[in-house]
Structure formats: structure tokens, C-alpha cells
Amino acid sequence: MPSRIPFIYHPSEFPTHLAILNDAPHFEDVYGISLHIDAAWVRTAYMRGLFPWYSEGQPVLWHSPNPRMVLPLEDFRCAHSLKKRLKQWARQPNSPMRITLNQDFEGVIDRCANTRRVDQSGTWITNELKAAYIELHRRQEALSVEVWRDDELVAGLYGVLIGKMFFGESMFTTITDGSKAALACWVNVLASEGGQLIDCQQVTQHLTNLGGAPISREAFFAASSQLMQQPPVDWATMSNMSNLLDAYKNRATL
């Protein structure tokens, strides 16, 4: 029988890894409910293996799915067509295409929130959640990858980065392969900085096609804890990369 879901009044009350592993299964893998959310809550939740996922008008639901979908960087599958597209963008003289880091975090999260998806009404990226991620970005613990066509933001992704562990949150695209291109370039950069794993949260066929795979909750807790304890990536160096396509062209390991 599912355990009762606790109400969380302070982020210190989030269950620990051990408590979650020793607990009985919870309905829809929800291990906490709260009426408040901000950057401190989100960061603490990630440290405890939880993430927020709820809709406007609902209390905040804190999830810890089992199994957990992850993308090991060494298993990332960059399709031949995507490799060809990236090389074309990188090598074309005066190419209108650029891929950047942390140049328009708010623009990316706004586009992710406003992108309508199949079988989804409304958005789970509420104003409160958006404000929390923007504050984490200000603290250099959330980042964005942007795909530009001239000065138009046409695709991107964002997520939380603690130590060497990246928690992917959402992506959008208005062009063919746009979000995949952002992910491919980010995988390349994160791997070069010592990263090994991206948390993808939920199992989907799309992520499976990219090399993602479900792992047990216990395995996820162990891997993510180890990566979060490592020294953070060099934020200034990453943010000063004028075009990730250059990095892809010069030192891609895909």
C-alpha cells in the first residue's frame, strides 16, 4: 500500500536518500507536497534526488521516479544527419547559425514554458518555478544553451548544474534538429569538463533514441551524489564560449 505523502514546510524536511529508499512506494512517485517553492527549495530537492513537477493552481509536488531516466554522456547517440547538420553550420562561411551558453537564460525558459506539446494542456513551468530557476542561474547553478539563427532564438535547453551533475529540465525548438543540436554541443562541453551523466527524469522514447536509459533509484542516488560532490565546472570559461559549434568542430568526441 502506498505510503502517506508528507507535507513539507521547510526544505530541510525533504526526505533523505536513505529515507526514500527505505520507504514504501508512493503514489506517482511523489515524496513531498509543499505550498512554497524557490531556489533554495529546488536546490535542496535535487540534492535529495527529488524534482518539482506540478501544474498551475496545484500545490508543489516533489517527485523521485523509480526507475530514473538518465543519459550517460558516453552513450549519447548523435545521428548521422545531426552530425552532418552541425558540421554544415560550423563550416559554412558567415553561417547564420550559432550555439551559445548562458546568453539568454530567461528567453530559453520563457520559450520552453510557452511551447505547446502533444497531450499537454497548459505548462508545468509556473511563474514561481521560473523565478526559482532564474535565481539559480544568477547563482551559477542553472544554465541555458541557445541556438541562434542570426539574432533569432530558434531552439534551446536549460537545466540545473551542481558540481559535475547536470539535471536537464526542458528544451524547445522551432527548427529541425534545433534542440538536438543544443544537446549535442552541451554533451560535448560537459564531457570536456568532467561530466558523465544527465538526469532526464522520465522515461520517453525520444530520450531512449538519444542514448538515455532507465536506472534504479538507488543507482541514480549513488551516481548523482558522487558527481554533485565534485568541484563545479568553470562557469566563466563556459559562458565566454562565443559559439559552441567551434568547440564541436575542433574537439567533438561524438
C-alpha positions in Angstrom: 0.0 0.0 0.0 1.4 3.4 -0.9 2.8 5.5 2.0 1.2 8.8 3.0 2.9 11.7 1.2 4.4 14.1 3.7 3.7 17.9 3.7 7.0 19.8 3.5 7.2 23.1 5.5 10.9 23.7 5.0 13.4 22.3 2.5 15.4 20.7 5.4 12.3 18.4 5.8 12.8 16.8 2.3 13.4 13.0 2.9 17.0 11.8 2.6 18.1 9.3 0.0 18.1 6.6 2.7 14.6 7.5 3.9 13.2 7.3 0.3 15.0 4.0 -0.4 13.6 2.5 2.8 10.1 3.9 2.4 7.2 2.1 0.7 6.3 3.2 -2.8 4.5 6.5 -3.1 1.6 7.3 -5.4 3.1 8.5 -8.7 6.5 8.7 -7.0 5.6 11.9 -5.1 7.6 12.1 -1.9 6.6 15.5 -0.7 4.0 18.3 -1.1 4.5 22.0 -0.4 2.8 25.3 -0.9 6.2 27.1 -1.5 9.0 26.9 -3.9 12.1 29.0 -4.5 15.7 28.5 -5.5 16.8 27.1 -2.1 13.9 24.6 -2.2 14.8 23.4 -5.7 18.5 23.0 -5.0 17.9 21.1 -1.8 15.4 18.9 -3.6 17.9 18.0 -6.3 20.5 17.2 -3.6 17.9 14.7 -2.2 17.0 13.2 -5.5 13.7 15.0 -6.0 12.4 17.5 -8.5 9.3 19.6 -8.8 6.6 18.7 -11.3 3.1 20.2 -11.0 0.6 22.4 -12.8 -0.6 26.0 -12.2 -3.1 26.0 -9.3 -1.7 22.8 -7.7 0.5 22.5 -4.6 4.1 21.8 -5.5 4.6 18.0 -6.0 8.2 16.7 -5.4 8.9 13.6 -7.4 11.5 10.8 -7.3 10.7 8.3 -10.0 11.9 4.7 -10.0 13.4 3.9 -12.4 15.0 7.2 -13.3 15.9 8.1 -16.9 19.5 9.2 -17.4 21.7 10.0 -20.3 25.3 8.8 -19.8 27.4 11.2 -21.9 29.4 8.3 -23.4 26.2 6.7 -24.7 24.8 9.8 -26.4 23.7 9.0 -29.9 24.3 11.7 -32.4 22.6 10.6 -35.6 24.5 10.9 -38.9 22.0 13.5 -40.1 22.6 15.6 -37.0 26.4 15.3 -37.3 26.1 16.5 -40.9 23.9 19.4 -39.9 26.3 20.5 -37.1 29.3 20.3 -39.5 27.5 22.3 -42.1 26.6 25.0 -39.5 30.1 25.1 -38.2 31.9 25.2 -41.5 29.7 27.4 -43.6 31.3 30.8 -44.2 29.3 33.6 -42.5 26.9 31.0 -41.1 23.8 32.5 -39.6 23.8 29.6 -37.0 25.4 30.0 -33.6 25.1 27.9 -30.4 25.9 29.7 -27.1 25.9 29.1 -23.4 24.1 31.4 -20.8 23.4 34.2 -23.3 19.6 34.3 -22.8 18.5 32.1 -19.9 15.2 33.9 -19.4 14.5 33.7 -23.1 15.0 30.0 -23.2 12.9 29.2 -20.1 10.1 31.5 -21.4 10.1 29.7 -24.8 10.1 26.3 -23.0 7.2 27.4 -20.8 5.2 28.7 -23.8 5.8 25.8 -26.2 2.7 23.7 -26.5 3.3 20.0 -26.6 1.3 16.9 -27.6 -1.1 15.7 -24.9 -0.2 18.6 -22.6 -2.6 21.4 -21.6 -1.0 24.4 -20.0 2.5 24.4 -18.7 4.3 22.9 -15.7 6.8 25.8 -15.7 4.9 28.1 -13.4 5.9 31.7 -12.7 7.1 30.6 -9.2 9.2 27.8 -10.7 10.5 30.1 -13.4 11.6 32.6 -10.8 13.4 29.8 -8.8 15.4 28.7 -11.9 16.3 32.3 -12.8 17.7 32.8 -9.3 19.7 29.5 -9.6 21.0 30.9 -12.8 22.1 34.1 -11.1 23.9 31.9 -8.5 25.6 30.0 -11.4 23.7 26.7 -10.7 21.4 26.7 -13.7 22.4 27.2 -17.3 21.0 27.5 -20.7 22.1 26.5 -24.2 20.8 28.7 -27.0 20.6 28.1 -30.8 20.5 31.3 -32.8 19.7 31.9 -36.5 21.2 35.4 -36.9 19.7 37.2 -33.9 16.6 34.9 -33.5 16.5 32.4 -30.7 15.2 29.3 -32.5 16.0 26.5 -30.0 17.5 25.8 -26.6 17.5 23.9 -23.4 18.1 24.6 -19.7 18.8 22.7 -16.5 20.5 22.7 -13.1 24.2 22.1 -12.7 25.5 21.1 -9.3 29.2 20.1 -9.3 29.5 17.9 -12.4 25.9 16.7 -12.3 23.5 18.2 -14.8 19.8 17.9 -14.3 18.0 18.5 -17.6 14.8 20.4 -17.3 13.3 21.3 -20.6 14.0 22.2 -24.2 12.3 23.7 -27.2 12.9 24.1 -30.9 11.3 25.9 -33.9 13.6 24.3 -36.5 14.6 20.8 -37.5 17.1 19.2 -35.0 17.4 22.5 -33.1 17.1 21.1 -29.6 19.1 18.0 -30.5 21.9 20.3 -31.8 21.8 22.2 -28.5 22.0 18.9 -26.6 24.9 17.5 -28.7 27.0 20.6 -28.2 26.2 20.7 -24.5 27.2 17.0 -24.1 30.5 17.8 -25.8 31.2 20.7 -23.4 30.0 18.9 -20.2 32.1 15.8 -21.1 35.2 18.0 -21.6 34.6 19.5 -18.1 34.5 16.1 -16.4 30.7 15.5 -16.5 29.4 12.0 -17.0 25.6 12.0 -16.6 22.5 14.0 -17.4 19.3 13.4 -15.4 16.4 13.2 -17.8 13.8 12.3 -15.1 11.1 10.5 -17.0 11.4 7.6 -19.5 10.5 8.6 -23.1 11.1 7.0 -26.5 12.7 10.3 -27.6 15.3 10.1 -24.9 15.9 6.4 -25.5 16.6 7.2 -29.1 19.3 9.6 -27.9 21.0 7.1 -25.7 19.1 7.5 -22.5 18.3 4.5 -20.3 16.4 4.0 -17.1 18.4 3.1 -13.9 17.2 2.2 -10.4 16.6 4.9 -7.9 19.4 3.6 -5.8 21.8 3.7 -8.7 20.8 7.2 -9.6 21.2 8.4 -6.0 24.7 6.9 -5.9 25.9 8.3 -9.2 24.4 11.8 -8.8 25.7 12.2 -5.3 29.2 11.4 -6.4 29.0 13.9 -9.3 27.4 16.7 -7.2 30.3 16.5 -4.7 32.9 17.2 -7.4 34.3 20.7 -8.0 32.0 22.9 -10.1 32.7 23.5 -13.8 34.5 26.7 -14.8 31.4 28.9 -15.3 33.3 31.9 -16.7 35.1 29.8 -19.3 31.9 28.2 -20.4 29.9 31.4 -20.6 32.7 33.1 -22.7 32.4 30.5 -25.4 31.2 32.6 -28.3 30.0 29.6 -30.4 29.7 26.0 -29.2 29.8 25.0 -32.9 33.5 25.9 -32.8 34.0 23.5 -29.9 32.1 20.8 -31.7 34.2 21.3 -34.9 37.5 21.4 -33.1 37.2 18.7 -30.4 33.9 16.8 -30.7 34.0 13.4 -29.2 30.6 12.3 -30.6 
